[in-house]
């Protein structure tokens, strides 16, 4: 398999999605309202990770296009309510098709993981014509992202088989992160007002 050629449309999809989603943030700012999007990141899964995923799912190399997270984009939000707003905005776009949604915020994973996932079909224009690829958009708060980043690192170390004490502390940390989100949501209007004042001072 020519991985460079295969992954190129996925790389293009990630770069285009990052530009478009960052554009949404600018539109909030131009309108002078709170931006539901704090920042956007993206990546294409490395080849060894793709091969690992195929093995986990008992798929052959011929089925690699069935993987929905080769192209991944992550949207970070300040508040849980912002996630709902971003999901609404993405559902109403006509430059890609949402094919599946996974709400791990209302229905957290056993590990404590929380995030909102949207799997999309995204059309990429190449020199060979239009090619549609699957991509995953993850939408989460900063607190959720901090927890998920740590859990992801530990997952590599322990290969998914966490010792009981690590698992216990991860679950406690997940609940603490969720409590932080809840507490911040209760004072979000005061936080937003303070951020506007701070932003105006920086510009003056």
Phi, psi and omega in degrees: 000134176273092186296324181299314180292319182296318186278345185304313179296330177292319177297318179297318180300315181298314181296318180294317180296320178299316180297315182294318182286325174293329176297324176299318179300316179299323180295322175299315183294318179298323180286347179075026179243166178301131178277125177290342181253121178277306172199167186231135174231166179202158178201158170252133183300132177296155183304314179302324179291324177296315180296321177298317182295319177299319180295315179301322184266005182055043178252153177268169179299330179293342182258015185300330180290348177283344178289130186265355185240025174297316173261126182227135176234139181238129178250123179260137180236157177281319187235155179300321179299330178297326180300315179301320180294318179295317178302317179299316180298318182290322178299329186267003178282153179243011178264000171204166181247126175279122183254339179200146176232140179232114182263094178267014175266308175290329181235079184297154176287162180305326182291341186108354182299133176229135178182163175245124183248137173234125176261129185234158167257121185241125180276127179247135177269118180242176178292345178265002183111192182284135174229129181259129180238155173275143177215156179243131174251123177254131180238125184206165175278169178298321180295316177299321182291321178301313181296313184296324179295317178294314181299321181296317179296314180295327181299321178293319181296316185259003179056038177082352181255080184287140170299154185304318183292323178293316179299317179299315182290326176297318179295319178296319179294323178297318179292323178296320179295320179293321177297320177301314178300317180296315181296318179294326178296327181292335180242025186297325181295318178296321179295315181297316179298317179297321180293324177296314179299314180297317181296318179296322179294323180294325184280337183276000000 
